[in-house]
Amino acid sequence: MRSAQPLPDLDTLRLAVLRVFVDGVKHSPDEIRERMKVQFKIAAQELLRKHTKGNSVFNTKVALALANLQGAPNVGSKAIEKVGKNVYRITEHGKDILKRNLSTLAIKDL
């Protein structure tokens, strides 16, 4: 069993979040955060770490990954789309990204 880990970098996290959607099912941010905690075995102290304004660093990174996958900051092609209140699903573009078998997912790859 792997020991608890620090937070992954954003490129690694972005790809892991997109891979959750490969099942074609709709997913909520809460579910995504939970899956990332488990997948990366995030250390408890990392989950408690806050920005100076009091926001969780982990939650902020997951929210940024979701925003990037929706086209931010470039408002380009969307790998995921919002289909309801706090519910997302993968797009055809997102499926095409996953077919590339990337090891990380940088903004330029979106």
Beta strands, then each sheet from edge to edge (+ up, - down):
strand 1: 80-84
strand 2: 87-90
sheet 1: 1+ 2-
end
